[in-house]
Amino acid sequence: MKLREIIRILEGKMVSDNVNLDLEVSCAAGADLMSDVLAFGKPGAVLLTGLTNPQVVRTAEVADIAAIVFVRGKAPPPETIALAREKGIPLITAPYTLFEMCGRLFEHGMASCDL
């Protein structure tokens, strides 16, 4: 699924600039524990999370996550945005809960990053 479709489904707003909206995303993972992201995340996935600190971007980089979506309309602080820009990881914010966003993506055919 392309990043632009994910944004449409989640009614998201781009936080990052200069993003390739045709970026292909292979699966989705919803987590607030970054250890879970490292254990179950897959390269090319989109991460849905309620955490907005720079550690999310660092974890996404290690796990080769394609993009990060912040739940419940959370806005990341400037240091998170700056690190994501440096690492080339798109940031999106969307108004729904983690549960609802996972459900919306699943309903539209997005695969889970589960084992």
Secondary structure, DSSP 8 states (H G I E B T S, - for coil): -BHHHHHHHHT-EE-SSS--TT-B---EEE-S-HHHHHHH--TT-EEEES--SHHHHHHHHHHT-SEEEESTT----HHHHHHHHHHT--EEE-SS-HHHHHHHHHHTT--B---
